[in-house]
Amino acid sequence: MKHNSEAGFTIFEVMLAIGIFAVISVLVASILFGMQRSWIRIKINSNYLNNDRSIDRIVDYAFRNAIPFAWPDQNRRPRQIFAGSDNSVTLAYLHRITSPAQGGIRFIKLFLRRGNLVAAYRSSPILYWLDENIDSHTHQEVLADKVEAISFLYADQINGAINWTTDWNPEKPYIPLAIQMTLKFKNGDTVSWLRRTAGSSYETHLGRRGKR
C-alpha cells in the first residue's frame, strides 16, 4: 500500500508535534525561570555584600579610631563629643589628613532613617546637646537599605569588670572601650559589628576617668 505524501499530516502526527512542542516550551520556560531566580539571588547577595563593605569601612574608620574630644557647651562647660543611645551614636574619630584646613579629626553620627542606615559626618563637632538639624552642614551617606531595626551596645570598665550598656552617660569624661552595632534587615538577617575604640582600653585610655 502506497503512502500519499500529498495527503498532509495525520491527526496523530499533528498531536505528536504539538506535544513535543509543549514539552520543549515547558523545559525552556523552566530553564529561563531558574536563570531569573538565580540572577535575582545573585543581585540580592551582591547588594548585601556591598552594604557590608560600606558598613565595614565606616565602622573600621569611626569605631576603631574613636577618641575623646571635649567641646564647650553654651555654659562654657566642656562636654565630650560622644552621645551613645540604643538607636544612634555620635562620636569623634581620627581621620587621615586630606586637607590641612580640615585637620585630622572627623565627627560622625550613625542612625536609622526610613529603613536606611545613614552616616552623617563633617570636620566640625556635632553638638548633639543643641538638637541641631543633622541634615544641614553634614555630608550624608546611605550605608545600607531595607533595615528594620538598629541597636548599639557600649562597653565600660567598672571595678575591673566589663559592663555593657545600651545608653552611654554623656557626662562621662571618657568614651567606651568598645562599640557594637547590630542591624536587623527586613529579610530576617541580623548582622553585628563589634570594634574596640582607639581612645579607651582595659589598661590605658585617653581622657580622665571620673566617678562612674
N, C-alpha and C positions, 0 to 999 in steps of 0.2 A: 504494500500500500504506500503510495507516494504522499509526501507531505507538501501541501500547497504553501509556499513561502509568502505568497501574496495575500493570504487569508488574515494576516495580522497576528497579534499575540492572543493567546487564550486567556480566559479569566484567571486561571490558576497562575499563569506566568505574571500577569499584572499584579495579582495579590502578593505573589512572592517578591516581586520587585519593590512593592510598597512596604512590605515587611522588612526587607533588607535595608531600605532607605530609612525607615523608622528606627531600626536598631542603631544604624550609623549615626543618626541625628541625636539619639539619646546618649551615645558614647561621647560624641563631640561636645554636647551640652554639659555632660558630667565633667569632662576634662577642663572646659572653659570655666565652669563654676568652681572647680577645685583650684585652678590657677588664680582666679579672682580672690578666693578666700585666702590663699597663700600670700598674695600681694597685699591684701588688707592687713594680715597679721604682721608681715614684714614692715609695712608702713607704721603700724601702731608701735611695734617694738623699736623701730628707728626713732620715733618721736619720743618714747620714754627714755631711750639711750641719750638722745640729745638733751632732754630735760635733766637727766642725771649728770651729764657732763657740765652743763651750765651751773647746776647747784653745787657740784663738787668744786668748781672753780671759785665761786663766791665764798663757799664755806672755808676752803683752804686759805683764801686770801684774808677773809674777815675774822673768822673764829680763831684760827691759828696765830694770827698776828694782832689779836685784840690786846689793847693796853689801857691802863688807867689814864684818863685825861680830864682834868678839872677845869671848870669854866665858871666865872662868877654869875650868879643869878641877879634878878632885879634888885635884891637887897645886898649885893656885893658879897654874898656868901658863896665860897667855892663849892661847886657841885660836880659830881662825876658825870661824864657823858656816857652813862650806861643805864638803860632802862630795860629791864627784862620782865616780861609778863608771860602768861601761858600761851598767848597767841601772837606776840610780836617781840622784837628785840631791837634796841638801838645802841650802837657802840662806836668807839673809835678804834682804828687799827692802822698799823704801819703799812705803808704803800711805797713801792719804788718811785723814785722821783722822776716824773716825766716832764715837769716844768719847774724851774726854780721858784716861780711865783706861787705855785700851789703847795710846795713843801712835800714832806714825806708822810703825812697823816691824812687819812680819809675817814669820813663819818658815814655810817650806813644804817638804814632801818629795813628790816625784813618783816613783811606782813602779808596777810591774805586779803585779796580784794576780788570779789565776784568770781571766785573759783580759780584765781590766778595767784601764784606766788610772786610777789613783787619785791624787788630790791631798789630802794631809793637812796642815792648816795651823792655826796658833794665834798668839797675840800674845806668847807667851814663847818663848825659844830652845829649839830641838830639839837636845838634847845627844846627838848621834849616837854619841859615844865611850862612852856609858854603856850602849848597847844597850837603851835603854828601850823599852817596849811602845808602838809608834806608835799603836795602836788606842785607847789611853787618853789622855784630856786633849787630843785633837785633833778638829777638825771635818773630816770626810772627805767628799769629793765624787767620784763616778764621772764622769770626763770622756769616756770612750769605752769601748765594749764590743767583743767579738769581735776583740780584739787578740792576734795570735800572738806578736809579739816587740817589744821596745823596745830602743833603743840611744841613747847620748849621746856627743857629742864636745865637747871643751873646747879653746878657742884660747888659746895663751900666746905671749908675745913673748920670743924667745930670740936674743940677739945681733942684734937688729934684724929678725929674720925671724919670721913667724907659724908656729907649730908646733901641730899638732892631736894631742890625746891622748885615749884612752878612759878614763883614770883620772887624776884630779886629786890631786896630793900635798896632803894636808890640813895639812902643816906649812908650806906657803907662806903668807906673811902678806898675800897679796892674792888676788883672785878672777880667773877667766878674763876675757879680752877679750870672748869670745862663747861662747854655748852652742847646740849643735844637738841637737835631739831627733828621732829617726826612729821611726815606728811602722809595723810590717808587720801588716796586717789579715788575717784568716782567708780573705777572698775574694781575696787576692793583691795588693791595692793596697798601695803603700808611699808614705807621706807624711812630709815632713821640715819642721821648723820651725827657723829659724836667727835668733837675735836677739843684738845687741850688749848688753852689760851697762852699767849706769849708773856703776858704781864702778871701771871699768878701761877704758882706751882706749889707742890706739897712742902718743899723745903725753902724756897725763895719766892719773892714776889716784888712787884713794883708798887709803890704806894704804901701807906701805913695801914696796919690792921688795928681798928679800934674795938670797942665793945660790939659783940655780936648778938 
